[in-house]
Amino acid sequence: MMQDFIPEKVRTEKTVEAVKSVSEQVNRSMAQVALAWLRYRPNPVIPILGARKVAQLKDNLASFELQLSIEHLKVLDEASAIELGFPHDFYNLEMVRGLIYGGMRDRILA
């Protein structure tokens, strides 16, 4: 019952749906889309291919030929974005920032 309240599960489901949507648009497998997406990450990522069959390995290697558009990357990145939550969201409230800087925020950060 508590699984429904776990934000990570929701984010995972959104990410899987986004990968599925992009894979249908580009007519490639979800594995190819996911592996191609890793090439566009700002931080270097080295995927470990977990193929058990030759066909899976060939499918994974075909991801090197896949070029994702900016729109596809945006969909994937937005679906997988981590919500920072508390305390980040709390500190971004205007009232809280005003209290932190003692009402002098505009003068200090100008």
Buried (B, 14 or more C-beta within 10 A) or exposed (E): EEEEEEEEEEBEEBBBEBBEBBBEBBEBBBBBBBBBBEBBEEEEEEEEEEEEEEEBEEBBEBBEEBEBEEEBBEBBBEBBEEEEEEEEEEEEEEEEEEEEEEEEBEEEEE
